[in-house]
Amino acid sequence: MSHVVIAPDKFKGTLTAAQVAAHVAAGLGRASPGLTTIQVPVADGGDGTVDAAEAAGYRRIELEVRGPTGRPAAASFALLDGTAIIESAQACGLTRLPGGTLAPLTATSRGVGELILAAVRMRAKRIVLGLGGVACTDGGAGLVTALGGRLLDASGTELPPGGAALARLDHIDASGLRDLSGAEVIAATDVDNPLLGPRGAAAVYAPQKGASPQDVTTLEEGLARWADVTEQTFGFVRRDEPGAGAAGGLGFAALGFLGAAKRPGIELMLDLLSFADHLPGARLVVTGEGALDEQTLHGKAPAGVARAAAAAAPDLPVVAVAGVCSLSPGQLRAAGIARAYALADIEPDLARCREHPGPLLEELAGHIARDWLGSLRAGRDQRLVRVMNSYSARAAATASSSPGRAFPRSAAALASRAASAGSVSTERTASASRPGSPAGTSRAASSPVSTGVPPTRVATMGTPARSASWRMSGCPSHVLGSTNTAAAASRAGISSRCPGNRASSPRLAAWLFSAAPSGPSPAMTRSGSGRRSRHEAAASSRVPNPF
């Protein structure tokens, strides 16, 4: 059976990736009852990576580490079958700054090293280090001190934390440095910046962390000194490698001190989350993030999801949800995304989008269902129509052979089963004989018209010849001839007039096919008592239930 794969990233500041996926699934489910969805929340190695791993079945390990200012901070990583997923932002992210006060010169990455040590103590043999969203620009110096290294100035005094102090670095005491050669380390990042220069960690990313132009110069000097001393002491040259400037230079320390291999963050996370395993048989993939913009095109989660889907199933369409979208249709198509659906398209008030993103996402999912899942519902509806036609033919045969018998009460069961299949299309079957016409005369079918109203209330007819012809969804005109139905509709305050073969009252159609009440309906029995007459019982025994 076809299904929809929902693989979004977070809406930063409003919803986690798992929450986005849940709201999209809810909206799709309401618009297409019975639809199967598979939720695969994703991340690209930055904020939300541990949350996405936990949603995929990893165990969250919580502990206390030193935050970006050196004060204790709660952090966590994900662990499964010897693989630990560590999100650097959990230990030294901007969200871990006390009171949100930026500290561009003194923020440290020490907590990241403490998370790595905790994972190794729990026997992790593979460590995936997500780089991004950090508050520090210390080149990973804090990580090295957590692993046992001592950073000393010319007088032998240990340096304080932060990137600014690195300008005074004289030498590194590596005597207590922990050997992690037994663990495979993979740096998950889409950043390809080097450590230094105009595209380096300080010049590009430090201003985002509160650094002034003078602070950027100070940090650049510190990082240059850090690279000089580490290269002299340990012999590795990593400053110019793509990704060395990721996460304030944490990429440099991961590549040099941990021997990490670098992989694109979203690509690695999709592998770890077994994303491709969910694609066979899928009808649609829904991805997304808070803002679809130019950055999306450079390795962010939606573009990565689209690439992975195209590689595994080239004909599988991918659409995206977002808070706002500034990409043109051409840019979206170039990224492998067929169409974008933004909250701002249905709610221009961005403040309200941020305050109530969940309900708006569910509304967007309804649009996606109508645009992309219509044929799925049509196929299901056609199957239901065939079943109803078969039933009508059997009922007509019984009616013509036994005039005067009531329509079998199993029609109620038929309608109840039909309700579980969702809405059906309007199709004229008219396979029964009409008064004054030869038995078996049938009329031409009209074009199916989707109404979206589930058929859960069906009336028994006054005469079987009239009852054997069905009209599904909309208004079943022959049902309207039933005295019982007319009376029940009248009690509901709805007119049952229906000239010719077309329904004149949409309200009556909606009433007939609304949710069935508990217990027998007066329109489903001859007397409303819930008991079948012997004629009904006899007819039921000769007209088997098609389900």
Buried (B, 14 or more C-beta within 10 A) or exposed (E): EEBBBBBBBBBBEBBBBBBBBBBBBBBBBBBBBEBBBBBBBBBBBBBBBBBBBBBBEBEEBEBEBBBBBBEEBEBBBBBBEBBBBBBBBBBBBBBBBEEEEBBBBBBBBBBBBBBBBBBBEEEBEBBBBBBBBBBBBBBBBBBBBBBBBBBBBEEEEEBEBBBBBBBBBBBBBBEEBBEBEEBBBBBBBBBBBBBBBEEBBBBBBBBEBBBEEEBBBBBBBBBBBBBEBBBEEBEBEBBEBBBBBBBBBBBBBBBBBBEBEBBBBBBBBBEBBEBBEBBEEBBBBBBBBBBBBEEBBEBBBBBBBBBBBBEBBEEBBBBBBBBBBBBEEEBBEEBBBBBBBBBBBEBEEEEEBBEBBBEBBBBBBBBBBBEBBEEBBBEBBBEBBEBBBEBBBBBBBBBBEEEEBBBBBBBBBBBBBBBEBBBBBBBBBBBBBBEEEEEEEBBEEEEBEBBEBBBBBBBBBBBBBBBBBBBBBBBBBBBBBBEBBBBBBEEBEBEBEBEEBEBBBEBBBBBBBBEBEEEBBBBBBBEBEEEBBEBBEBBBEBBEEBE
